[in-house]
Amino acid sequence: MRSLRRVVRDRIRRRRRLEPHSISVRMRTVRIKDTLSGELRELDAAREVGIYACGPTVYSRVHIGNARPFVVFSLLARFLRHQGYKARLVINVTDVNDKIYDAARKAGVPSAQLAGEMIAAYRADTDALGLGRPDSEPLATETMEQIVSLISALIESGHAYESGGDVYFRVASFERYGQLSNRDTEQMDQGEEAGTAALKESPLDFALWKAAKEGEDTDWDSPWGRGRPGWHIECSAMAEAELGGGFAIHGGGSDLVFPHHENEIAQSEAAHGSPFARVWMHNGMVETASLKMSKSEGNIFQLSEALDRYGFEAVVDFLISGHYRQPIAFGDSQLEQAASRVERVRNFLREHPVSDEEEEDPWVAERREDFLQALAADFNTPRAMAEVFDIVTEANRRVLPGASRTIIDLLDILGLASLGDAAEHVDADAERLLAARQEARDARDFRRADELRDELAVRGWEVRDSSDGAHLVRRS
């Protein structure tokens, strides 16, 4: 059996063989749709493009819907760097929250233990997407000093008040409240926990700090007594600590526009008197049966399950198959279509090996330019991928020098260069394990099937299940 060290070494060697071809890169003007203004906003290439994207609340394994912002903002940062921008990506982890307390109580474990286990699972699952890690992944529990400092500044300026050990933001003190979500006060529900109405000056006010309560097994010191932060202040403090004020892009799912991002704007801008972020960028939801995918709705499909069943390239392709601002429909058929698309590209590259000596055909060069322009114009990934498939289609009709190299270059920007990995002989032991896995699945012995899949992974093979059966692909 091959060791894990050898598996990793072989992956690195394959990637080195497929390093993107060295070409001159012209920095393009990149514009992103700003939810706040409704306008396309140009990113400033002369400044660091700081990107803060709201990450998961770790009370269970992440589902494929949670993966969409991770993929969108990871690839945006990747594209910006390709274009010569200095990009810094921050995706936080919320590791203290009501939902974590509730889940830990049901599981009969300490909340910190559950959060730690779910953080490890989240990192393992997102590692498997093959996109690397963000530049920083701050935890709320490691940002308490900044959180308390920010709340103190809001109290001192009259934008917040202490009540019964809690601290609330005084919404009436911030006249621009509602500008992001365009809601009137009758449409605003903070979703605060029961029993807090009597502590508030107004139902619109939201919690910045919550006094320690029975059944909550973690709390921290503060000027207002032992307790823990509210959700919204956590992100403001983490974003400011990592990127400073007025950073380029604040991102997250469209379900966070209200109240989360609306409240972040209010508390951060009230505290500092200056814009919090220059662009607010929101991705659409992954939907099933016309409902957003969420743990609370119970319509989840774990990311780890999708990766095991379809492979990371198909999952990434699925998550960028629609424009990031639009919702995308989820189902087995959509993931199977994604698997078919990536297999089409993989087969083309197997049949058309890369030749570094070839000059890029002018028609192919135009497709390259259109691909990059599509990403520069509000990060239009489906339009960009259409250019890749245009090259595949045309190169199957006629000789197009440089087509394969260009495809790999472009796929690398979207984290899919592994589709250019050369086909490799499947050894007899791997074939035997694959057959045994299929027998276990037929017998509905899924635990044994998972064990065999893991053994194949250690040997460097990824199992791809499709309508014509399971087959093996070298792990990238």
DASULMO-V40250 format. One record per pair of residues at least 12 apart in sequence whose ideal C-beta (glycine too) atoms are under 6 Angstrom apart, sorted by the first residue. I is the first residue (numbers start at 1). J is the second residue. D is the distance in Angstrom with one decimal. If there is no record, write none. Layout:
i->(I/I)
j->(J/J)
d->(D/D)
This chain:
i->(2/7/11/14/18/18/18/20/20/21/21/27/27/28/28/29/30/30/32/32/32/33/34/34/35/35/36/36/41/45/48/48/49/49/49/49/50/50/50/50/51/51/51/51/52/52/52/52/53/53/53/53/53/54/54/54/55/55/55/56/57/57/57/58/58/58/58/58/58/59/59/59/60/61/61/62/62/62/63/63/63/63/64/64/64/65/65/67/68/68/68/69/69/69/70/71/71/72/72/73/74/75/76/77/79/79/82/88/89/89/90/90/91/91/92/92/93/93/93/94/95/95/95/95/96/96/96/100/101/110/111/111/112/125/125/128/128/129/130/130/131/136/138/140/143/143/143/144/146/146/147/147/147/148/150/150/151/151/151/153/154/159/159/160/162/163/164/165/165/165/166/166/166/166/167/167/167/168/168/168/169/169/169/169/170/171/171/174/174/177/180/180/180/181/181/181/188/190/190/206/207/208/208/209/209/209/210/210/211/211/212/212/232/232/232/235/236/236/236/245/245/246/247/248/249/249/250/250/251/253/254/254/283/284/284/284/285/286/286/287/287/288/309/310/310/311/311/313/313/313/314/314/314/316/317/317/317/318/318/320/321/323/324/339/342/345/346/348/349/349/350/352/354/354/358/358/359/360/361/361/361/364/364/364/364/367/367/367/368/370/371/371/371/388/388/391/391/408/418/421/421/424/426/430/430/433/433/433/434/436/437/437/460/462)
j->(459/460/476/421/408/417/420/409/412/405/409/83/84/83/376/42/43/376/279/281/378/378/279/280/280/282/180/280/279/85/86/88/80/85/87/248/88/243/247/248/73/77/89/249/90/239/243/250/69/73/91/251/252/235/252/256/91/92/93/122/94/97/99/93/95/115/118/119/122/99/100/103/295/121/302/122/125/303/293/300/301/302/301/303/306/286/293/303/283/286/319/252/253/283/126/316/319/283/324/251/131/414/379/89/375/413/413/135/134/135/136/242/134/137/138/238/119/137/139/140/115/139/140/141/140/141/228/115/216/217/217/218/218/303/304/307/312/312/312/415/415/242/238/234/237/238/241/220/237/241/229/233/237/222/237/271/167/208/209/271/271/173/270/208/224/199/199/211/224/225/199/207/210/211/208/209/224/200/205/207/205/206/208/267/205/204/205/266/270/266/261/262/265/257/258/262/204/206/259/263/230/230/233/224/227/229/227/228/225/227/226/227/260/263/264/264/264/267/268/272/274/275/277/278/279/281/277/280/281/283/282/284/324/325/326/327/327/328/330/327/329/330/465/335/339/462/464/342/416/419/338/339/342/415/338/341/342/335/338/381/382/380/379/466/419/419/419/392/404/420/423/404/404/405/401/402/401/402/400/401/402/400/402/403/406/387/390/391/406/387/384/387/410/407/410/403/407/420/476/474/476/474/472/461/472/452/455/456/472/452/449/452/475/475)
d->(5.4/4.6/5.9/5.4/5.9/5.8/4.9/4.6/4.9/5.0/5.6/5.4/4.4/5.7/4.3/5.9/4.7/4.8/5.3/5.5/5.9/5.1/4.7/5.8/4.2/5.2/5.4/4.8/4.9/5.7/4.9/5.8/5.6/5.2/4.5/4.4/5.1/3.8/3.5/5.2/5.8/5.9/4.9/4.6/4.8/4.3/5.9/5.2/5.4/4.2/4.8/4.1/5.8/6.0/3.7/5.8/4.4/4.8/5.1/5.9/4.2/5.0/5.7/6.0/5.6/5.2/3.7/5.2/5.9/4.5/4.5/4.0/5.9/5.3/5.1/5.3/5.8/5.2/5.9/4.0/5.8/5.6/5.2/5.2/5.0/3.9/3.5/4.9/5.6/5.6/5.1/5.9/5.7/5.4/5.5/5.9/4.6/5.0/4.8/5.2/4.5/5.7/5.7/4.1/5.1/5.5/5.3/5.0/4.4/5.1/4.7/4.5/4.4/5.8/5.1/4.8/5.9/6.0/5.3/5.4/4.3/5.0/5.5/5.2/5.3/5.5/5.4/5.5/5.4/5.7/5.5/5.8/6.0/4.7/5.0/5.0/5.8/5.3/5.1/6.0/4.7/5.2/4.5/4.2/5.2/5.1/6.0/5.1/4.2/4.8/4.8/5.7/4.4/5.3/5.1/5.9/5.6/4.9/5.7/4.8/5.4/4.8/4.2/5.8/5.0/4.3/4.9/3.1/5.9/4.7/5.6/5.9/5.7/5.4/4.5/3.9/5.7/5.6/4.3/5.9/5.9/5.4/5.6/5.5/6.0/4.2/5.4/4.5/5.0/5.3/5.8/4.9/5.9/5.1/3.8/5.1/5.9/4.7/5.5/5.5/4.0/5.3/4.7/5.9/5.5/5.9/5.3/5.9/5.8/4.6/4.4/4.9/5.9/4.0/5.7/5.6/5.0/5.5/4.6/5.6/5.8/5.4/5.7/5.4/4.8/5.2/3.7/5.5/4.4/5.7/4.4/5.6/4.7/5.7/4.7/4.0/4.9/5.7/4.9/4.9/5.8/4.7/5.5/5.0/5.0/5.8/5.2/4.4/5.5/5.9/4.4/4.0/5.3/5.6/4.3/5.7/5.2/5.5/3.9/3.9/5.9/5.9/5.8/5.9/5.9/4.9/4.6/4.9/5.7/4.7/4.8/4.7/4.7/5.0/4.2/4.7/5.9/3.6/4.8/4.9/5.6/5.5/5.4/5.4/5.1/4.7/5.8/5.2/5.5/5.1/4.7/4.2/5.1/5.8/5.7/5.4/5.7/4.3/3.4/5.8/6.0/5.2/5.2/5.3/5.9/5.3/6.0/5.4/6.0/5.6/5.1/4.0/5.5/4.7)
